[in-house]
Amino acid sequence: MRVLLAHKFYETVGGAEVFFRETERALRLAGHQTEMIATGNASSTVPKNVHLLDAPDYKNGSFFKKALSLHTSIYDLNKQRQAAQIIERFKPDILHIFAINVHLTPAIVFAAKQAGVPVVVTMNDYKHICPNYKLYHHGKVCRDCEGGKFYNAIKNKCCKNELGLSVASAMEAYVHRAIRYFDQIDHFTFSSDFIAQETQQFWPNRQISWSKLRNPFQSDAYEATAEYAPYGLYVGRVIEEKGVDKILQAAEAVDGFCIKIVGEGPDLELLSRRADQSGVTNIEFLGAKWGDELELLIADARFVIVPSLWHENYPYVVIEAFAKGKPVIGSIRGGIPELVTDGETGLLFEPENPVELATKIRFLAQNVDIARRLGRNAKAFADRQFTHELFLQELMQAYECALDAD
């Protein structure tokens, strides 16, 4: 099969790029022909099957200049022509898109449909139903745009608390609805039942073809270590919706048990200062860690904490923790409870309740044998559920659904 994959970034920025590139790698290793469309700067390390298009410059320049270029961030006719040329030469059987808004825009989907190429989309956030993609803003879960009421994004300033960005995102949502963008998609894939259910609730009158496509990951390539050192671990962005402040509140009631925070983000300085002012001494802010250093931190931890306040869909860190035999203390949000089974592979807590989080942390801090048992269960679960073979099977089933629908 010839598969053209498209995502807004080629260079790895977060889990979305990992998903995009690992999907392509799995297809290529299985003998399929692949090419990729993304934005970025060409270099000697970029494979020959990657087409890098110019990214929009929407962060620089005057307000007037940004306003004039807004239309190309919503629907870029030049990108449509470029995609059409790639499609004409490569002649793919499937176009598989990931996050393409702003950088590539739905224009590439229309190029594919005009060429008779079926389209599969992988949705790992809520951009198709929520202008700010999170169903969350200003400290609360939000469904205000349900029913196509995208003007609420402007009223709420829900996109980074910026009026201009919120206006642009609402306009984007209205345009995409007007051009019937999502009607061009032959098959949707979601990595959790939760996001599929939310989609169906937001689109009650639209019948969509969808299937589950879990994250590409080979769990049994990792060993579970015997070390369960006396610290809990958070890995991710230090930003409001990730709930890191709930860890800080819980840490005050955990009798000195250490919690290490790995990551950077807009709230890092604020939370570090708050910890100092509160006299909390059992929190360590380690900043960003990568590669072997991060692997070792996860491998040695007693457990990993995923305290998301937004409906996080299928966080990679849960799978990474499980693959190393570590239980997860996770919030009851989004797809997290579909991964973490309370009392089996970890513990669950209400995300707005730092007292409950503190209780769960204290329990595993004081009961290393239970942490080990949960970790063994987590490892067994991950080794069963996350293999390249199962991922490729789910992926090919999604492609067959798109081919049958076209």
CORHURA-V844111 format. One record per residue. N is the residue number from 1. PHI is phi in whole degrees, 0 to 359 (* if undefined). PSI is psi in whole degrees, -180 to 180 (none if undefined). Layout:
BEGIN
N&PHI&PSI, N&PHI&PSI
END
This chain:
BEGIN
1&*&146, 2&253&117, 3&239&126, 4&257&122, 5&249&143, 6&223&135, 7&208&156, 8&292&-34, 9&242&146, 10&265&-47, 11&293&144, 12&288&119, 13&252&-34, 14&195&-161, 15&296&-29, 16&297&-39, 17&289&-34, 18&299&-45, 19&300&-49, 20&302&-52, 21&286&-34, 22&290&-32, 23&297&-46, 24&297&-42, 25&297&-43, 26&299&-41, 27&295&-45, 28&296&-43, 29&293&-25, 30&275&2, 31&97&5, 32&275&152, 33&271&132, 34&228&147, 35&222&157, 36&232&145, 37&242&131, 38&203&-178, 39&245&155, 40&153&-176, 41&257&132, 42&292&143, 43&207&174, 44&292&-16, 45&271&-8, 46&278&125, 47&299&159, 48&290&-19, 49&271&14, 50&253&127, 51&257&110, 52&263&118, 53&261&163, 54&289&135, 55&279&147, 56&291&144, 57&259&82, 58&259&3, 59&261&-20, 60&250&163, 61&94&175, 62&285&167, 63&300&-40, 64&297&-43, 65&296&-42, 66&296&-41, 67&297&-40, 68&294&-31, 69&265&2, 70&301&-39, 71&299&-32, 72&285&-17, 73&275&-13, 74&260&-42, 75&205&109, 76&258&105, 77&296&-32, 78&294&-40, 79&295&-34, 80&298&-44, 81&295&-42, 82&295&-43, 83&296&-40, 84&299&-39, 85&293&-41, 86&295&-43, 87&295&-42, 88&299&-40, 89&282&-45, 90&280&-32, 91&54&63, 92&288&154, 93&277&-28, 94&218&141, 95&256&121, 96&249&111, 97&256&153, 98&242&-122, 99&272&111, 100&241&-4, 101&299&148, 102&72&-54, 103&279&-43, 104&251&-37, 105&70&162, 106&298&-7, 107&304&-34, 108&289&-27, 109&292&-43, 110&294&-32, 111&298&-41, 112&293&-45, 113&295&-36, 114&294&-26, 115&268&3, 116&77&23, 117&262&123, 118&293&153, 119&237&130, 120&248&137, 121&240&138, 122&256&116, 123&255&111, 124&248&7, 125&218&-168, 126&251&23, 127&301&-29, 128&289&-17, 129&234&-7, 130&220&120, 131&304&-31, 132&261&6, 133&71&0, 134&245&-13, 135&52&38, 136&199&138, 137&197&152, 138&47&44, 139&84&11, 140&213&150, 141&292&140, 142&224&137, 143&233&26, 144&296&-25, 145&271&3, 146&301&140, 147&85&14, 148&77&21, 149&272&65, 150&289&-15, 151&299&-21, 152&295&-25, 153&297&-35, 154&287&-47, 155&302&-40, 156&274&-10, 157&47&50, 158&278&-10, 159&265&95, 160&57&25, 161&60&27, 162&247&126, 163&297&-47, 164&300&-45, 165&294&-37, 166&292&-39, 167&298&-46, 168&298&-41, 169&291&-38, 170&294&-44, 171&301&-44, 172&303&-46, 173&297&-42, 174&294&-41, 175&295&-44, 176&297&-33, 177&289&-40, 178&295&-38, 179&272&3, 180&56&47, 181&305&-51, 182&287&-14, 183&288&-15, 184&279&-14, 185&279&127, 186&276&-29, 187&205&136, 188&257&143, 189&238&139, 190&231&146, 191&267&0, 192&217&155, 193&294&-31, 194&300&-49, 195&292&-32, 196&294&-43, 197&294&-41, 198&298&-41, 199&300&-45, 200&293&-32, 201&290&-37, 202&285&-26, 203&242&65, 204&294&-23, 205&256&10, 206&242&123, 207&271&122, 208&240&148, 209&271&123, 210&213&158, 211&211&165, 212&273&134, 213&227&102, 214&281&166, 215&300&138, 216&289&117, 217&197&138, 218&251&91, 219&297&-39, 220&286&1, 221&282&-10, 222&250&147, 223&259&143, 224&276&123, 225&276&161, 226&276&-8, 227&278&130, 228&228&69, 229&298&159, 230&281&64, 231&206&148, 232&263&161, 233&223&134, 234&245&134, 235&230&121, 236&156&-173, 237&292&141, 238&264&88, 239&213&155, 240&312&-52, 241&292&-13, 242&279&-11, 243&75&21, 244&297&-31, 245&297&-26, 246&291&-34, 247&296&-42, 248&299&-43, 249&295&-40, 250&291&-34, 251&299&-29, 252&296&-19, 253&247&22, 254&246&18, 255&56&43, 256&83&-4, 257&297&130, 258&283&139, 259&233&123, 260&260&131, 261&252&115, 262&251&121, 263&143&167, 264&235&170, 265&161&175, 266&294&-19, 267&260&4, 268&298&-50, 269&296&-42, 270&299&-47, 271&288&-35, 272&298&-44, 273&294&-39, 274&295&-39, 275&298&-42, 276&295&-44, 277&293&-31, 278&274&-8, 279&74&23, 280&281&118, 281&253&-5, 282&258&19, 283&248&131, 284&242&118, 285&268&110, 286&262&-8, 287&74&-166, 288&285&138, 289&227&144, 290&222&167, 291&61&-140, 292&299&-35, 293&296&-43, 294&291&-42, 295&305&-43, 296&292&-39, 297&300&-43, 298&291&-44, 299&297&-31, 300&266&-11, 301&293&154, 302&288&-39, 303&196&167, 304&245&141, 305&251&130, 306&235&90, 307&263&31, 308&307&137, 309&267&-28, 310&273&169, 311&280&71, 312&299&137, 313&279&-60, 314&203&72, 315&297&131, 316&302&-35, 317&298&-29, 318&296&-47, 319&294&-41, 320&298&-41, 321&296&-47, 322&300&-42, 323&298&-26, 324&262&11, 325&76&30, 326&249&131, 327&288&162, 328&237&132, 329&265&108, 330&238&152, 331&281&155, 332&274&78, 333&217&140, 334&54&-131, 335&271&1, 336&300&-45, 337&293&-14, 338&283&-18, 339&261&-47, 340&265&114, 341&265&119, 342&300&124, 343&83&-2, 344&242&-55, 345&244&2, 346&169&-158, 347&228&146, 348&246&152, 349&212&157, 350&288&125, 351&296&-25, 352&271&10, 353&239&86, 354&295&-23, 355&293&-42, 356&295&-40, 357&300&-44, 358&300&-39, 359&297&-43, 360&293&-42, 361&298&-47, 362&299&-38, 363&298&-48, 364&284&-26, 365&295&-35, 366&266&-9, 367&229&75, 368&297&-33, 369&296&-37, 370&291&-39, 371&300&-40, 372&295&-42, 373&296&-46, 374&298&-38, 375&296&-40, 376&296&-43, 377&297&-41, 378&297&-41, 379&296&-45, 380&298&-41, 381&298&-48, 382&295&-39, 383&294&-30, 384&282&-41, 385&267&-21, 386&236&93, 387&225&157, 388&294&-31, 389&294&-47, 390&294&-40, 391&299&-46, 392&295&-36, 393&297&-47, 394&296&-39, 395&295&-46, 396&293&-33, 397&297&-40, 398&297&-42, 399&295&-39, 400&295&-39, 401&298&-41, 402&293&-41, 403&295&-39, 404&290&-33, 405&281&-27, 406&292&none
END
